[in-house]
C-alpha cells in the first residue's frame, strides 16, 4: 500500500498458508477429484462471508473478493502444481465446484509450469502507472520510502543456509532487483539486474544482505541496538543504484532469538507481496538447512514484464473502449474544503504533519453490516465506501462525489500474465464516482454496487490509459485533478503474515520511520477500514497543516451515522425470516 500508516498496523500471524517454493521433487502424487474438491471447498469456506458454503453457489454470492481469489489461485498452484487464473474465478458461473473441476482437469494433463530462469535480467522498461505517479509526486527524498518489517528469528540460525536463502529469494523475485533510471527530460525507466547463482551470497548481494553480531549485548542492549540500527537502515535504500531491498539479520547468539529486518522500497513491493516473500524465504531456508540444493522460487510473470504488458495493453482496442467510462468518472467533483489555506496544499501535506483519528464500531453493528452485505450480494467494504460517499456528499453539498479507492491491481486480464506469485508494487488508486442525487438509501447503494461491479478490468485500465495511452485519450485523464480523499478496505486478514519456523513472530522493537518527514502524502484525507475480531475499525488520516481535528471528527461521525442508517435501510428491505 502506498500510505505510510498502512505499515504501522499491528500484525498477526498465520501458519496455515500453502507452500510456495518449487522443487524438482516437490509435486505430490496425482490427487483424486474428490480430494481436490474437498480441499478447494475448504479454502473457499475460509474466504466466504456466509456461515455455510454451498459448493454450487457463485463465489461472488459467498462474499469471496478478488484478494481471496488471488490467495486461492496461489494455493492451487503450490499444492496441485497447476495454474488457475483469478479471472477464471469471476462471473456467475464461477463456483467452488467449477474451480475443483478446472483443477482436476489440469492436474490430469499437467506438466511443470513454465518459469523464468532465476536471476535473469529484465528491462529496461517504463515504470508502471502507480510507480510513475509516485516518482513525480516525491521530488524530495525518494530513497527514504519503504515497507519495513522486523521479525524475531529462532535461535541458532544457520548463517550459510540463511544467506543462500536470501540469494535465491532475490534471484527468484525480479522486484527485489529493480533499479530506476531517470535521465533528464525523459521518462524514468526500470530494469531488474541479473544475480549470480554461484559465489558467496554476501559478495553477490553486497548492499542488500548484511549480518550484525549482537551476541555480546544483554537483552536490553540488544533491543536498543536493534532499534538504533533499524532507524538508520530506513535511509539506506537507493532505487537509483538498484538497492531496493535490505535484509539485515541481527545475530543474538545460539541460545537467543535474533532479529531480521526486511526493508523494501515502496516502488518494489506492496502488502500482498509480503506473504509470497515470507513463505518463500522460510521454505528456502528450511530446505537448504536440511541439505537440499534443488529449491528455487516459483515466480509468475516478472514485474518488469508486467510493466511492459501494461504499455502494450494501453493501446489495444479493448483498453481504448474504456476511455469514455474513465473520462466520465474523472469529471465528478473531487475536492474538499480546507481549514487552513495554503498556496500548495499537496506540498504541505507531509508525513511530518500527519495525524490520525480512529473509530471502532460496535461489534453488533459490524455483524449487521456483514449480514446486510450478504443480503445485497455485496462486499462489506462496498457498504462502508458508500456510507463514506453519503457523508462526503452531505459535507460538500454535492449530488455526486469522486474519491480514489485502493485496489490490489493484480489484473491478469492484461496480456498473458500470471501474477498470483509475482511481487512488486501493484496497488493502484482507481477513481470511483458515487451518485447520491436521488432515490431511496437502498437504491443509492444499488447504484454504488453496480458502479463497482461494472468497473472495467478492476480499474487497471485507468492508469494504463492515462500514462501510456494515445495522447487524445490520455490527456483528459492526466489533466483531471486527483481526488483529495482515498478509501481502502483492508478486510479481515489484511495484516496476517505467514510466520513460523525461521521467522517466529513480529519483533517488539520498531522497524523505524518508513518515510522521511517531508515525504508527501498522496491524499489530503485517507480513510482506511479494517475488520479484526469481528469489529470494524476506521482510521482517518489527515494533515494538521490543512485540517483541524474537530473537522475530521465531525466527518467521521457523519460516516458512522450514515453507515448505521444504511444498514438499517438494508434490514428493512430484507425478506422476513419465517418463524421456527
Order of alpha helices (4+ residues) and beta strands (2+ residues): beta-beta-alpha-alpha-alpha-beta-alpha-beta-alpha-beta-beta-alpha-beta-alpha-beta-beta-alpha-beta-alpha-alpha-alpha-alpha-beta-alpha-alpha-beta-beta-alpha-alpha-alpha-beta-beta-beta-beta-beta-alpha
